[in-house]
Amino acid sequence: MKKIVSPCIDKCYTDGHKCPGCGRTNDEVQEWFYADEPRRKEILDECVKRLDPVAFDIWQENYEWKCQDYE
């Protein structure tokens, strides 16, 4: 399986439950460090669903740019 790039786009902070920059919950941020690739894919798929449409557009543009560094 291809390496899943972290959804973090360096706009991190927490609203007490999740990061409004990437949509990950606090628990998912911590889990990312030891999760295997299938679990990282699950986290990625779920976290972006939590973003509002404007935040998603910003995240998607930044994430695509970030992924280019890993190709």
C-alpha positions as CSV (number, residue, x, y, z in Angstrom):
1,M,0.0,0.0,0.0
2,K,1.2,3.5,-0.9
3,K,2.3,5.6,2.1
4,I,-0.5,7.8,3.3
5,V,0.6,11.4,3.8
6,S,-0.5,13.0,7.0
7,P,-3.5,15.3,6.5
8,C,-1.9,18.0,8.6
9,I,-1.5,21.2,6.5
10,D,0.4,23.1,9.2
11,K,-2.6,25.1,10.3
12,C,-3.0,23.1,13.5
13,Y,-4.8,23.9,16.6
14,T,-7.7,22.4,18.4
15,D,-11.2,23.6,19.2
16,G,-11.3,21.1,22.1
17,H,-12.4,18.2,19.9
18,K,-10.8,18.4,16.5
19,C,-8.4,20.4,14.4
20,P,-10.3,22.8,12.1
21,G,-7.4,22.7,9.7
22,C,-7.5,18.9,8.9
23,G,-10.5,17.7,10.7
24,R,-8.8,15.1,12.8
25,T,-9.9,14.5,16.3
26,N,-7.4,14.9,19.1
27,D,-7.3,11.1,19.4
28,E,-6.7,10.7,15.7
29,V,-3.8,13.1,15.8
30,Q,-2.2,11.0,18.5
31,E,-3.1,7.7,16.8
32,W,-1.5,8.8,13.5
33,F,2.0,8.2,14.8
34,Y,1.6,4.5,15.4
35,A,-1.3,3.7,12.9
36,D,-0.6,1.3,10.0
37,E,-1.3,2.5,6.5
38,P,-4.9,1.0,6.2
39,R,-5.8,2.8,9.5
40,R,-4.2,6.0,8.3
41,K,-6.4,5.8,5.1
42,E,-9.5,5.4,7.3
43,I,-8.5,8.4,9.4
44,L,-7.8,10.5,6.3
45,D,-11.2,9.5,4.8
46,E,-13.1,10.3,8.0
47,C,-11.3,13.6,9.0
48,V,-12.0,15.4,5.8
49,K,-15.7,14.7,6.1
50,R,-15.7,16.8,9.3
51,L,-14.5,19.9,7.4
52,D,-16.9,22.6,6.3
53,P,-16.9,23.2,2.5
54,V,-14.6,26.3,2.6
55,A,-12.2,24.6,5.0
56,F,-12.2,21.5,2.8
57,D,-11.3,23.5,-0.3
58,I,-8.4,25.1,1.6
59,W,-7.3,21.7,3.0
60,Q,-7.5,20.0,-0.4
61,E,-5.4,22.5,-2.2
62,N,-2.7,22.4,0.6
63,Y,-2.8,18.6,0.9
64,E,-2.3,18.1,-2.9
65,W,0.6,20.5,-2.8
66,K,2.1,18.6,0.2
67,C,1.6,15.2,-1.4
68,Q,3.7,16.3,-4.4
69,D,6.7,16.5,-2.1
70,Y,6.3,12.8,-1.3
71,E,6.1,11.5,-4.9
